[in-house]
Every structure is written in C-alpha cells, then in structure tokens.
Amino acid sequence: MRAEVERVREEALADLARCSDLRAVEDVRVRYLGRKGRLTELVRRLGQLPPEARPELGALLNAAKRTLEERIEAARDEFRRAELSRRLERSASTSPCRGRGRHSATFIP
C-alpha cells in the first residue's frame, strides 16, 4: 500500500502541475481529496490493515494529503493573483485617467 500512496501522490502533483486555470485546480482537489477521492479512499482502507502497519502508513497518507493541500492552495493563490492582475490591467487600459478638473463655481459667503 505504501507504493500505492506514493503513486497516487505523484499522480496528483502531476495533475496539479498541468492545471491551466482555477477550475482545473478545483477538479484535482475533488478527484484526490473529495469524499470519493483517491487519497480519501486510501485513508478509509487504512482501517483494514494490521494494527502494526497503520501508524507508518497513516503518517505517509497524512503527509501526502498535507502536501497536496498546500500545493493546491498555492496554485489557487497563483491563479487568483493572475486573474486580478489581468482585470486590473484591462480596467487600467480601458478606462481613461481623469485628473482633477477645475471647478468653474466659486465660493460665495
């Protein structure tokens, strides 16, 4: 099962590296960490193992899950920053810059 955990972890990280937008990142999260995700299924199978094997494989599964969660969050942040940058660039280039205009009215006491 150790080899299976490593294989699923590597597949998840490879899938995450191929993501091109925020939706693809979310699909990877669901595929591996969701209720019926591949890592989640491995965690469920942990209870069927002999008691002496559980701590080592449990730690390995937790480390794989934590690594994937961190990478997913980093990818989300990267895509969000890129989207915000595109929006700001688009709005800055399409809207004219207006300076302070002169007021024609004067103050009357």
C-alpha positions in Angstrom: 0.0 0.0 0.0 3.0 2.3 0.6 3.8 2.2 -3.2 0.2 3.0 -4.0 0.2 6.0 -1.7 3.4 7.3 -3.4 1.9 6.6 -6.8 -1.3 8.5 -6.1 0.6 11.4 -4.6 2.8 11.7 -7.6 -0.2 11.5 -10.0 -2.0 14.2 -8.0 1.0 16.5 -8.1 1.5 15.9 -11.8 -2.2 16.6 -12.5 -1.9 19.8 -10.4 1.1 20.9 -12.4 -0.9 20.5 -15.7 -3.7 22.8 -14.4 -4.2 25.9 -16.5 -7.0 27.6 -14.5 -8.8 27.7 -11.2 -11.5 25.3 -12.3 -8.9 22.6 -13.2 -7.3 23.1 -9.7 -10.7 22.5 -8.1 -11.2 19.4 -10.2 -7.9 18.0 -9.0 -8.8 18.8 -5.4 -12.1 16.9 -5.7 -10.5 14.0 -7.6 -8.0 13.3 -4.9 -9.3 14.9 -1.6 -13.0 14.9 -2.1 -15.4 12.5 -0.4 -14.8 9.8 -3.0 -11.3 11.0 -3.8 -8.4 8.7 -4.3 -6.5 9.7 -1.2 -9.7 9.6 0.8 -10.3 6.0 -0.3 -6.8 5.1 0.8 -7.4 6.6 4.2 -10.6 4.5 4.5 -8.7 1.4 3.6 -6.2 2.1 6.4 -8.6 0.5 8.9 -8.4 -2.8 7.1 -4.6 -3.0 7.6 -2.9 -4.8 10.5 -2.6 -2.6 13.6 1.2 -2.5 13.4 1.2 -1.1 9.8 -1.3 1.6 10.5 0.9 4.3 12.1 3.5 4.3 9.3 1.0 4.3 6.5 -1.2 6.8 8.3 1.7 9.2 8.7 2.5 8.7 5.0 -1.1 9.4 4.0 -1.3 12.5 6.1 1.9 13.8 4.7 0.7 13.2 1.1 -2.6 14.9 1.9 -0.9 17.8 3.6 1.5 18.3 0.6 -1.3 18.2 -1.9 -3.5 20.6 0.1 -0.6 23.1 0.3 0.2 22.8 -3.4 -3.5 23.2 -4.3 -3.7 26.4 -2.1 -0.6 27.8 -3.7 -2.0 27.1 -7.2 -5.3 28.7 -6.2 -3.4 31.8 -5.0 -1.3 32.0 -8.1 -4.3 31.8 -10.5 -6.3 34.3 -8.4 -3.3 36.8 -8.5 -3.0 36.3 -12.2 -6.7 36.9 -12.7 -6.7 40.0 -10.5 -3.6 41.3 -12.4 -5.4 40.7 -15.8 -8.5 42.5 -14.5 -6.5 45.5 -13.2 -4.5 45.7 -16.4 -7.7 45.5 -18.5 -9.5 48.2 -16.4 -6.5 50.5 -16.4 -6.1 50.3 -20.2 -9.8 50.7 -21.0 -10.8 53.5 -18.6 -9.4 56.9 -19.2 -7.4 58.5 -16.4 -9.2 61.6 -15.3 -7.4 64.2 -13.3 -8.8 66.7 -11.0 -10.8 69.2 -13.1 -11.2 72.8 -12.5 -14.3 73.9 -10.8 -16.0 76.8 -12.5 -18.1 77.8 -9.5 -16.7 80.0 -6.8 -17.4 80.1 -3.2 -20.0 82.7 -2.2 -20.1 83.5 1.5 
